[in-house]
Every structure is written in structure tokens, then in C-alpha cells.
Amino acid sequence: MKLRLLCVGRLSEPYLRDGCALFQERLRHYLPLTVEEIKEHKTGNRGDLPRAIAAEGEQLLARIPGGAFVVVLDERGQGLASEGLAELLERHMVAGTAEWVMVIGGAHGLSEEVRRRADLLLSLSKMTLPHQIARLLLLEQLYRGCTIIRNEPYHHR
């Protein structure tokens, strides 16, 4: 199974780039992984916000291949423990799902069209997280999930 991470915006801080690079490299030992960034649309005023979110949504949807299982990060989504994410990932691996696409929106969120395309709305926390930190957290949790599946010592049970 392949993993694809679709993200709105680039990582701006060196510590985030370093952390994401670390977990991307670790994850690639378990599954093929691609990370795609789309340009975050800047808004001059709040009136431009719906148009910017819609444009970002169109770009994200255009990059989701048919047949992919789509996980969209959303603060209103379902919360899973690390073991629950690992179990879901393993079920899809065993079932032969070709690709998981995970979507992280920008600072202003995601369009309703992107949310509707989701097979799973996933919340990483009840707290509001900056989208760049959410990316790091998600990559770490995917790596943790792979180590749980293989019963490796990274995750202390």
C-alpha cells in the first residue's frame, strides 16, 4: 500500500522541516510515501477567504486518485488512539487497499467538498493545532502505527 500526504502550504520552520524529514525517512522503510504540497492561497481580507479555501480544495481534490482511501484531518473528525490508527492501517494493508491519501488543510481549514470526499475524518486532538505541526504529528503517528503493526519496540505498550 502507498501513502500520499497532501498538504496546503510549505513548512516554514527548520525544526518542522527536520522533524518531518526524519519521520518521512523512517516511514519509507515500511511503505512508499509521497508528500505533495500545494500553494497556500493568501487572502487580502476576510472576504477573500471562502474563495481561497475553495481554490485550495479544488487543487487537493485534483490530486486524489480514484479508488484511494482518503483520510482528511479535521478538528471535528473521529479521534483514534495510536493503536486504533495502526489497526485501521493494517486492515487496509491486508485488504489490499492500493493507496491511502491523507489531507491536511491550510491555516483557514478545508472546503466542504474536500470533507465530503473523505472516507474518514480524523482528528489528531481536541485542541486546535497549526497545520504545520499537524503534519509532523501525523507523520510520527503513521510511523508509530507501522512499528505497532510489526511489534517493534518504538511504541511502549
Summary of the structure (lengths in Angstrom):
residues: 157
radius of gyration: 15.3
end to end distance: 25.5
largest distance: 50.1
contacts: 456
relative contact order: 0.23
helix: 45%
strand: 23%
